[in-house]
Amino acid sequence: MANIKVGIVGSAGYTGGELLRILIYHPQVEIVFAHSASSAGRKLSDVHTDLLGDTDLQFTDQVSNEIDVLFLCVGHGDARKYLEANPVVPHIKIVDLSQDYRLSANTTYQGKSFVYGLPELQREMIRTAQYVANPGCFATGIQLALLPLAASGLLPEEIHINATTGSTGAGQKPTPTSHFSWRSNNLSVYKAFDHQHLQEISESLERLQPGFLPASDGSLLQRAQQRINIIPQRGNFPRGILAAIYVNSDLSEEAAYALYTSYYATHPFTHLSTENVDLKQVVNTNKCIIHLEKHDGKLFIISIVDNLLKGASGQAVQNMNLLFGLDETAGLRLKSVGF
């Protein structure tokens, strides 16, 4: 097939940069424009300096309808504003990396619904979608740790999660808690029990295990908080998420591995490890690696992802591949840093 013509809005930030790094070498992609109002006229390598020698493309403040797919790498709340101000012609597919269209109550654009873009949850729906809402980074790692249990109706009433993320999860714009002198040799908790990704996590689990959320008059967040205890942490490293989760379970360790292996057998980026895992196994890749342990009546689950790749731009390309009928892994066979 002809190359897929791509436009990127918000291409000067972290997720936009990761998207460019992948798509420049994707075997079936032509980048038509990399939009950035703040960097228009500059070479991509002036901002993403590692791209020096890889491309002579420049940022632009103009957009074109002569594309097949539009990636929105803008801040939360800005994707909806952009699409309202700049209606997209009907033939263009959209992959939105913000949270604006993830929740079922807010998915509609131009009479069509955004499909939640977690391939391990609903790959076939993504294949036939027009618009895809890319999942959040915490949400991706945590959901992949829990989907096999939910699919078998085995989620208990309470889930306990401790998840630590790198500083790139906060975006490129400096903040007091992403500043090097504060973050280095430091660790802190934030948004305990009410992280914004909790809502999309709970919707996915409810989709696989109806009745998981309590039936009450509370908001989606309040209902999710009754079942999922999440303690997010800021780590003193740039990228990656490690989620340490435990649930009450009657499964043996052997049965748990069999369940997870069966669920992910046809999914090329999620893998099981019988050995303990560390973040450097997945940093710079589109992988999720899961490790399971049984401790008395509790199943302990460790899930690791790169927040900028499987948690953002890599998954966005995975979704693009599905939208256009390509090999799901095209352009995404990336090597981890290792050391």
C-alpha positions in Angstrom: 0.0 0.0 0.0 1.0 3.6 -0.4 2.7 5.4 2.5 0.4 6.7 5.2 0.6 10.5 5.2 0.9 11.8 8.8 0.4 15.2 10.5 1.4 15.9 14.1 0.1 18.7 16.2 2.2 19.4 19.3 5.4 18.0 17.9 7.9 19.9 20.0 7.0 18.2 23.3 8.1 14.9 24.7 5.3 12.8 23.1 5.6 14.6 19.8 9.4 14.0 19.8 9.0 10.3 20.5 6.4 10.1 17.8 8.8 11.7 15.3 11.6 9.4 16.3 9.4 6.4 15.5 7.7 7.7 12.4 10.9 8.9 10.7 12.0 5.3 10.4 8.6 3.7 10.0 8.6 1.7 6.7 5.2 3.0 5.5 4.9 6.5 6.7 5.4 10.0 5.2 5.5 12.9 7.6 3.6 15.7 5.9 3.8 18.2 8.7 5.1 18.6 12.3 3.1 21.4 13.8 4.5 23.7 16.5 3.5 27.3 16.9 6.4 28.0 19.2 9.1 26.4 17.0 7.8 27.2 13.5 10.6 27.5 11.0 13.2 25.7 13.1 14.6 22.3 12.1 13.2 19.3 14.1 16.8 18.7 15.3 17.0 22.2 16.8 14.5 21.0 19.4 14.9 17.3 19.4 18.7 17.4 19.1 19.1 13.6 18.9 17.5 13.8 15.4 20.5 15.7 13.9 21.5 13.8 10.8 18.2 11.8 10.7 15.9 14.4 9.1 15.9 17.9 7.6 12.2 18.5 8.3 11.2 21.8 9.9 8.4 22.6 12.3 5.5 24.6 10.8 2.6 26.6 12.2 0.5 25.5 9.2 -1.6 22.3 8.9 -2.8 20.4 5.9 -5.8 18.3 5.1 -3.6 16.2 2.7 -3.0 13.6 5.3 -4.4 10.2 6.3 -4.0 10.5 10.0 -3.6 13.3 12.5 -1.8 12.8 15.8 -2.7 15.2 18.6 0.2 15.5 21.1 -1.2 18.4 23.0 -2.0 19.0 26.7 -5.1 17.7 28.4 -8.0 19.9 27.5 -6.2 21.3 24.4 -7.1 18.5 22.0 -10.8 19.2 22.3 -10.2 22.9 21.9 -8.0 22.3 18.8 -10.6 20.1 17.1 -13.4 22.5 17.8 -11.4 25.4 16.3 -9.9 23.3 13.4 -12.5 20.8 12.2 -10.9 17.8 10.6 -12.2 16.7 7.2 -14.1 13.4 7.3 -11.5 11.1 5.7 -8.7 11.9 8.2 -8.3 9.5 11.1 -7.3 10.9 14.5 -5.2 9.5 17.3 -5.5 11.7 20.4 -2.8 11.4 23.0 -4.6 13.6 25.5 -7.2 12.5 28.0 -10.0 14.5 26.3 -11.9 11.7 24.6 -10.9 8.7 26.8 -14.0 8.4 29.1 -17.2 7.0 27.7 -19.2 10.1 28.6 -17.0 12.4 26.4 -16.1 10.4 23.2 -18.1 12.1 20.5 -16.6 14.2 17.7 -18.4 15.1 14.4 -21.0 12.4 15.1 -18.5 9.6 15.6 -17.1 8.2 18.8 -13.5 7.9 19.8 -12.5 4.3 20.5 -10.4 3.7 23.6 -7.0 2.7 22.2 -5.7 -0.1 24.3 -5.0 -2.9 21.8 -4.8 -5.6 24.4 -8.4 -4.7 25.4 -10.2 -4.0 22.1 -7.9 -4.5 19.1 -10.8 -5.3 16.7 -12.7 -2.2 17.6 -9.6 -0.1 16.9 -9.1 -1.7 13.5 -12.5 -0.3 12.3 -12.3 3.0 14.2 -12.1 6.5 12.7 -10.9 8.2 15.9 -8.8 6.7 18.7 -8.3 8.0 22.2 -4.8 6.8 23.2 -4.7 5.6 26.9 -2.8 7.3 29.7 0.6 6.0 30.7 -0.3 4.9 34.3 -3.6 3.5 32.9 -1.7 1.4 30.3 0.7 -0.3 32.7 -2.0 -0.8 35.4 -4.6 -2.1 33.0 -2.2 -4.6 31.4 -1.5 -5.9 34.9 -5.2 -6.5 35.6 -7.0 -7.3 32.3 -6.5 -11.1 32.4 -8.1 -11.2 35.9 -11.0 -9.0 34.8 -11.6 -11.1 31.7 -12.0 -14.1 33.9 -14.2 -12.4 36.4 -11.5 -12.7 39.1 -11.0 -9.2 40.3 -11.7 -8.9 44.0 -13.4 -6.0 45.7 -10.2 -4.2 46.4 -7.1 -3.6 44.4 -3.9 -2.0 45.9 -1.5 -0.2 43.6 1.8 1.6 44.2 3.1 3.1 40.9 6.2 5.2 40.4 6.7 7.3 37.2 9.7 9.2 35.7 9.8 12.9 35.3 8.9 12.9 31.6 5.3 11.9 32.7 4.8 15.5 33.8 5.5 16.9 30.3 8.2 19.1 28.9 7.2 22.4 30.5 9.2 22.7 33.7 7.4 22.6 37.0 8.6 22.7 40.6 8.3 18.9 40.9 10.1 18.1 37.6 13.0 20.5 38.2 16.2 18.5 38.4 17.4 20.0 41.7 14.1 19.0 43.4 13.6 15.6 41.7 17.2 14.3 41.9 17.7 12.0 44.9 14.1 12.5 45.9 10.8 10.6 46.0 7.3 11.8 46.7 3.7 10.8 46.6 1.1 12.8 44.6 -2.7 12.5 43.9 -3.0 9.6 46.4 -6.3 7.6 45.7 -7.6 10.1 43.1 -5.2 10.1 40.1 -7.0 11.1 36.9 -6.2 7.8 35.2 -8.2 5.9 37.8 -11.4 6.6 35.8 -10.3 5.1 32.5 -8.8 2.1 34.4 -12.1 1.5 36.1 -14.1 1.8 32.9 -11.9 -0.8 31.2 -12.1 -3.3 34.1 -15.9 -2.8 34.3 -16.1 -3.6 30.5 -14.4 -6.9 31.1 -16.0 -7.7 34.5 -19.4 -6.2 34.7 -20.4 -5.3 38.2 -16.8 -4.6 39.3 -17.7 -1.0 40.0 -20.2 -0.6 42.8 -23.7 0.4 41.8 -24.2 3.7 43.5 -25.2 7.3 42.7 -21.6 8.4 43.0 -19.4 9.8 40.2 -17.2 7.4 38.2 -14.2 8.6 40.2 -16.0 8.0 43.5 -17.1 4.5 42.4 -13.6 3.7 41.3 -12.1 4.8 44.6 -14.2 2.3 46.4 -12.5 -0.5 44.6 -9.0 0.7 43.5 -6.5 2.1 45.9 -3.8 3.9 43.9 -0.7 5.6 45.4 1.2 7.3 42.6 4.8 8.4 43.2 7.3 10.6 41.4 10.6 8.8 40.8 14.0 10.5 40.4 14.5 9.1 36.9 13.4 10.5 33.4 11.2 7.7 32.0 9.4 4.5 32.8 6.6 3.4 35.1 6.8 0.5 37.6 3.4 -0.5 39.1 3.4 -2.9 42.1 0.0 -4.3 42.6 -1.6 -6.9 44.9 -5.0 -8.4 45.1 -6.6 -11.2 47.1 -6.7 -14.3 44.9 -7.3 -18.0 45.2 -5.2 -18.7 42.1 -1.9 -20.5 42.5 1.2 -18.9 41.0 1.2 -21.5 38.2 -2.5 -20.9 37.4 -1.9 -17.2 37.4 0.9 -17.5 34.9 -1.2 -19.8 32.7 -4.1 -17.3 32.7 -1.9 -14.3 31.8 0.1 -16.2 29.2 -3.1 -17.3 27.5 -4.6 -13.8 27.5 -1.5 -12.2 26.0 -0.6 -15.0 23.6 -1.7 -13.0 20.5 -0.5 -9.6 21.7 3.1 -8.9 20.6 4.1 -6.2 23.1 3.0 -7.7 26.5 5.2 -10.4 27.9 5.4 -12.5 31.1 8.6 -12.9 33.1 9.1 -15.5 35.8 12.0 -13.5 37.1 11.8 -10.2 38.9 11.8 -7.2 36.5 13.4 -3.7 36.3 12.6 -0.6 34.3 15.6 -0.7 32.0 14.1 -3.8 30.4 11.4 -1.7 28.8 12.8 1.9 28.6 13.0 2.9 24.9 10.6 0.1 23.9 6.9 -0.4 23.3 6.9 -3.4 25.6 5.0 -4.1 28.8 6.6 -6.8 31.0 4.6 -8.4 33.8 5.9 -10.5 36.7 3.7 -12.5 39.1 4.2 -13.9 42.6 1.9 -15.6 45.1 2.2 -14.6 48.7 -0.2 -16.6 50.9 -3.6 -15.5 49.7 -2.4 -12.5 47.7 -1.4 -12.3 44.0 1.5 -9.8 43.6 1.8 -8.2 40.1 4.6 -6.0 38.8 4.0 -4.2 35.5 6.7 -2.1 33.7 6.3 0.2 30.7 8.0 3.2 29.2 5.6 6.0 29.8 6.6 7.8 26.6 6.3 4.7 24.3 3.9 2.0 25.4 2.4 4.6 27.7 2.0 7.2 24.9 3.7 7.6 21.5 4.6 4.0 20.8 1.1 2.9 21.6 -0.2 5.7 19.3 1.8 4.2 16.4 0.6 0.7 17.4 -3.0 2.1 17.0 -2.1 3.7 13.7 -0.8 0.4 12.4 -4.1 -1.2 13.4 -6.2 1.6 11.8 -4.5 1.1 8.5 -4.3 -2.7 8.5 -0.5 -2.8 8.9 1.5 -5.3 10.9 0.9 -4.2 14.5 4.6 -4.1 15.2 5.6 -2.0 12.2 8.2 0.6 13.2 8.1 -0.5 16.9 10.7 -3.2 17.2 12.8 -1.0 19.5 15.7 -2.0 21.7 15.8 -1.2 25.4 18.6 0.8 26.9 19.7 -2.3 28.8 22.3 -0.5 30.9 
